[in-house]
Amino acid sequence: MPIILFIIACVEVASLIKLGQAIGGGPVLGVIILTAVFGLTLLRLGGRSALTKLTASVFAGRLSATDLLRRELSLLVAGILLIVPGLLTDAAGIVFLGRYFFFRFPSHRPKSEEGDVIDVEYQVHDKAPRE
């Protein structure tokens, strides 16, 4: 595990150096500060409510692993990943933030009792083949 974290840190530093060479050090520093502030704001606004919902679900005994990974934990992980400087962690944080919003608003498609079944009406027309 420490080797994987070391490799990720090396890739992050190398990508920030390459980006700094391409667009300059000032904009890279600005992006790092901007994503860190966004991550802190995200944790401050949504993290506390997500943590209270998570603990309430645990104490009520109605917590499933899918709910944990879909909603509350996605917001916390997104905030933490956005705080850590680097391009890969920022991209992963945005993915987790997208997962949070995607699973927060369920689709309004009516669910059938049979699962993914399409019920259609059809008629069979038997015609004599043309010769």
Helices and strands as residue ranges (DSSP letters): H 2-23, H 25-42, I 43-47, H 48-60, H 65-67, I 68-72, H 73-83, H 87-104
